Amino acid sequence: MSQILPIDKKQLRACLLCSLIKNASQFRANGCENCEEILQMRGSMDRVGECTSSKFEGVIALMEPTGSWVGRWQRIDKFEKGVYAIVVYGRVPEDVEDELERRGITYKPRDGSVKD
């Protein structure tokens, strides 16, 4: 079984769009399992730096996304199994916000600044 989270927490980053937590090399190698179509981080450390944040709070291990009330509460119940941050500080780049708008998706930053 591969290691999900590295031992050194300083290496961890959270996706600014879905809050999935991995280290930078994992994002570069595989992108984000939930957001790759929009964020396109695979293969680009620059893009990983723009679309993830090392500043986040709390951790949720999501094993059964569709059956989890915590998943619904965090708006991650439609995402892949994984480890997610509760709060992520930062915003996605403008090009990502523009793409979300073109797709009719309302962007809600994961820092708690926008309430449902």
C-alpha positions as CSV (number, residue, x, y, z in Angstrom):
1,M,0.0,0.0,0.0
2,S,1.4,3.4,-1.0
3,Q,1.8,6.1,1.6
4,I,-1.1,8.5,1.5
5,L,0.4,11.4,3.5
6,P,4.1,12.0,4.0
7,I,5.5,12.1,7.5
8,D,6.7,15.7,7.1
9,K,3.5,17.9,7.3
10,K,5.5,20.9,5.8
11,Q,5.4,19.1,2.4
12,L,1.6,18.8,2.4
13,R,-0.5,21.0,0.1
14,A,-4.3,21.2,-0.3
15,C,-6.1,21.8,-3.6
16,L,-7.7,25.2,-3.7
17,L,-10.7,24.0,-5.5
18,C,-11.7,20.7,-3.7
19,S,-9.3,20.7,-0.6
20,L,-7.7,17.3,-1.3
21,I,-4.4,17.0,0.5
22,K,-1.3,15.5,-1.0
23,N,2.3,16.5,-1.3
24,A,3.5,18.7,-4.2
25,S,5.2,15.8,-6.1
26,Q,2.0,13.7,-5.9
27,F,0.0,16.6,-7.4
28,R,2.7,17.0,-10.1
29,A,2.7,13.3,-10.9
30,N,-1.1,12.7,-10.8
31,G,-2.8,16.0,-10.7
32,C,-5.9,16.3,-8.5
33,E,-8.3,13.3,-8.7
34,N,-11.3,15.6,-8.5
35,C,-10.2,18.7,-10.4
36,E,-7.6,17.8,-13.0
37,E,-9.8,18.6,-15.9
38,I,-10.1,22.2,-14.8
39,L,-6.8,22.8,-12.9
40,Q,-4.4,20.8,-15.2
41,M,-1.6,20.4,-12.6
42,R,-0.2,17.1,-13.8
43,G,3.3,17.6,-15.0
44,S,3.6,21.3,-13.9
45,M,5.1,22.3,-10.6
46,D,4.2,26.0,-11.5
47,R,0.6,25.0,-11.8
48,V,0.7,23.0,-8.6
49,G,2.1,26.1,-6.8
50,E,-0.8,28.2,-8.2
51,C,-3.6,25.8,-7.6
52,T,-2.7,24.4,-4.1
53,S,-1.9,25.9,-0.8
54,S,0.4,24.9,2.1
55,K,-1.8,26.9,4.4
56,F,-4.8,24.8,5.6
57,E,-6.5,23.7,8.8
58,G,-8.0,20.4,9.9
59,V,-8.0,17.1,8.2
60,I,-10.9,14.8,7.2
61,A,-10.3,11.2,6.0
62,L,-13.2,10.6,3.6
63,M,-13.7,6.9,3.0
64,E,-17.4,6.8,1.8
65,P,-18.0,10.1,0.2
66,T,-21.7,9.7,-0.7
67,G,-22.7,8.4,2.8
68,S,-20.8,10.9,4.8
69,W,-22.7,13.8,6.6
70,V,-19.3,15.4,7.1
71,G,-18.6,15.1,3.4
72,R,-21.9,16.8,2.7
73,W,-21.2,19.5,5.3
74,Q,-17.8,20.2,3.7
75,R,-19.1,20.0,0.1
76,I,-16.8,17.0,-0.7
77,D,-19.4,14.2,-0.9
78,K,-19.2,14.0,-4.7
79,F,-15.4,13.7,-4.6
80,E,-13.0,10.7,-4.6
81,K,-12.0,9.0,-1.3
82,G,-9.0,10.7,0.3
83,V,-7.8,13.1,2.9
84,Y,-9.2,16.6,2.7
85,A,-8.5,19.9,4.5
86,I,-11.4,21.6,6.4
87,V,-10.2,25.1,5.6
88,V,-7.8,26.1,2.8
89,Y,-6.3,29.6,2.5
90,G,-5.9,31.1,-0.9
91,R,-7.9,31.4,-4.1
92,V,-7.6,29.6,-7.4
93,P,-6.0,31.6,-10.3
94,E,-8.2,34.0,-12.4
95,D,-8.1,31.6,-15.4
96,V,-9.6,28.9,-13.3
97,E,-12.3,31.2,-12.0
98,D,-13.1,32.2,-15.6
99,E,-13.3,28.6,-16.6
100,L,-15.6,27.7,-13.8
101,E,-17.8,30.7,-14.7
102,R,-17.9,29.5,-18.4
103,R,-19.1,26.1,-17.1
104,G,-21.8,27.6,-14.9
105,I,-20.1,26.6,-11.7
106,T,-20.1,29.1,-8.8
107,Y,-16.7,29.2,-7.2
108,K,-16.7,29.2,-3.4
109,P,-13.3,29.6,-1.8
110,R,-12.5,26.9,0.8
111,D,-11.3,29.5,3.4
112,G,-14.8,30.1,4.9
113,S,-15.1,33.6,3.4
114,V,-18.2,32.6,1.4
115,K,-21.1,31.1,3.3
116,D,-23.7,28.7,1.7
